[in-house]
Amino acid sequence: MAKESFATLLEQFHRSMGLVFAELGRHIVGQRSVLEQMLAAVLTRGHCLLVGVPGLAKTLMVSTLARSTSLVFKRIQFTPDLMPSDITGTQVIDELPDGRREFRFVPGPVFANLVLADEINRAPPKTQAALLQAMQEHEVSSGTETHPLPSPFFVIATQNPIEQEGTYPLPEAQLDRFMFNIFVDYPPLADEQQILARTTRSEPPPLRTVMSDRQILNMQKLVAAIPVTDYVIDYALRLTRASRPGDALAPDFVQRFVDWGAGPRAGQFLLLAGKAFAAMDGRTSVSLEDVQRAAVPVLRHRIACNFAAQAEGWDSVKLVRRLLEVVPEPQLPRHEPTPPADVTQD
């Protein structure tokens, strides 16, 4: 165990992030904001949901991120006949040399550091519930036994928004476990031209491992140690409460268009995401801009719009962006937070 100054560790963190983005950029063209949000979830022990039409490299982005680290990576293709034990593992009977028999637990693919749940909405609710326990508790129950999952542990799920036949919509309780709901859009013209040129000429270059699991755990400690002022906390609180109809802070359009708004977990994730964005930019404290940068992916799946909103062309993303325009900033603090003097690293 060693103690180093916060500024030194943050500088090392910033350099490491540069190496990670450079390595990812050798295989992924563009999509910088998507990659930043994925890494922010990893750095704050969160999970994220990637939503986009087929063919936008959602699976490739996750697998590339995993292969650029020393994390154990498993991909689970969700289908309507997938059973909970196909994810978590199952009990088998072993026959011992002396003739006795005993049960033995065989771990499923969820026992990994980074799990890709591909097309998660294609699995039935019972299977989704099995993954929910793993995401929330970082453990799996089998029979009378509970088995801890490895650390670090993250779930990155993908979902196709246009093909709904034969799918099972994720319940709100499970959606709320995802730190980010990340929309993967079509690439710009220049990026798409580069994608076509790269992928049709030669084999992609081999990926190098630029980050270990121990480094990730230390980075998580560093991000958690970044201070947040009461000023920024107050703003995240105002933004979250303004999304709830019936709250005194909610503007008129929220009262008319929202059935229910974001809960306290949304405020927690706004601040954690702000810490990750600040660290990736090499800054020692969280700003309002960091919270605003996280607002859409954190809140879009935590706000339920009603029929009146749909009739007038409002959705949760438009509503969040409108909230960012109308929610006032709190009064400036008298003092900025003091960065931690040192952070313990493994």
Rosetta blueprint (number, residue, H / E / L):
1 M L
2 A E
3 K E
4 E E
5 S E
6 F H
7 A H
8 T H
9 L H
10 L H
11 E H
12 Q H
13 F H
14 H H
15 R H
16 S H
17 M H
18 G H
19 L H
20 V H
21 F H
22 A H
23 E H
24 L H
25 G H
26 R L
27 H L
28 I L
29 V L
30 G L
31 Q L
32 R H
33 S H
34 V H
35 L H
36 E H
37 Q H
38 M H
39 L H
40 A H
41 A H
42 V H
43 L H
44 T L
45 R L
46 G L
47 H L
48 C E
49 L E
50 L E
51 V E
52 G L
53 V L
54 P L
55 G L
56 L L
57 A L
58 K H
59 T H
60 L H
61 M H
62 V H
63 S H
64 T H
65 L H
66 A H
67 R H
68 S L
69 T E
70 S L
71 L L
72 V L
73 F E
74 K E
75 R E
76 I E
77 Q E
78 F L
79 T L
80 P L
81 D L
82 L L
83 M L
84 P H
85 S H
86 D H
87 I H
88 T H
89 G E
90 T E
91 Q E
92 V E
93 I E
94 D E
95 E E
96 L L
97 P L
98 D L
99 G L
100 R L
101 R E
102 E E
103 F E
104 R E
105 F E
106 V E
107 P E
108 G L
109 P L
110 V L
111 F L
112 A L
113 N L
114 L E
115 V E
116 L E
117 A E
118 D E
119 E L
120 I H
121 N H
122 R H
123 A L
124 P L
125 P H
126 K H
127 T H
128 Q H
129 A H
130 A H
131 L H
132 L H
133 Q H
134 A H
135 M H
136 Q H
137 E H
138 H L
139 E E
140 V E
141 S E
142 S E
143 G L
144 T L
145 E E
146 T E
147 H E
148 P E
149 L L
150 P L
151 S L
152 P L
153 F L
154 F E
155 V E
156 I E
157 A E
158 T E
159 Q E
160 N L
161 P L
162 I L
163 E L
164 Q L
165 E L
166 G L
167 T L
168 Y L
169 P L
170 L L
171 P L
172 E H
173 A H
174 Q H
175 L H
176 D L
177 R L
178 F L
179 M L
180 F E
181 N E
182 I E
183 F E
184 V L
185 D L
186 Y L
187 P L
188 P L
189 L H
190 A H
191 D H
192 E H
193 Q H
194 Q H
195 I H
196 L H
197 A H
198 R H
199 T H
200 T L
201 R L
202 S L
203 E L
204 P L
205 P L
206 P L
207 L L
208 R L
209 T L
210 V L
211 M E
212 S L
213 D H
214 R H
215 Q H
216 I H
217 L H
218 N H
219 M H
220 Q H
221 K H
222 L H
223 V H
224 A H
225 A H
226 I L
227 P L
228 V L
229 T L
230 D H
231 Y H
232 V H
233 I H
234 D H
235 Y H
236 A H
237 L H
238 R H
239 L H
240 T H
241 R H
242 A L
243 S L
244 R L
245 P L
246 G L
247 D L
248 A L
249 L L
250 A L
251 P L
252 D H
253 F H
254 V H
255 Q H
256 R H
257 F H
258 V E
259 D E
260 W E
261 G L
262 A L
263 G L
264 P H
265 R H
266 A H
267 G H
268 Q H
269 F H
270 L H
271 L H
272 L H
273 A H
274 G H
275 K H
276 A H
277 F H
278 A H
279 A H
280 M H
281 D L
282 G L
283 R L
284 T L
285 S L
286 V L
287 S L
288 L H
289 E H
290 D H
291 V H
292 Q H
293 R H
294 A H
295 A H
296 V H
297 P H
298 V H
299 L H
300 R L
301 H L
302 R L
303 I L
304 A E
305 C E
306 N L
307 F H
308 A H
309 A H
310 Q H
311 A H
312 E L
313 G L
314 W L
315 D L
316 S H
317 V H
318 K H
319 L H
320 V H
321 R H
322 R H
323 L H
324 L H
325 E H
326 V H
327 V L
328 P L
329 E L
330 P L
331 Q L
332 L L
333 P L
334 R L
335 H L
336 E L
337 P L
338 T L
339 P L
340 P L
341 A L
342 D E
343 V E
344 T E
345 Q E
346 D L
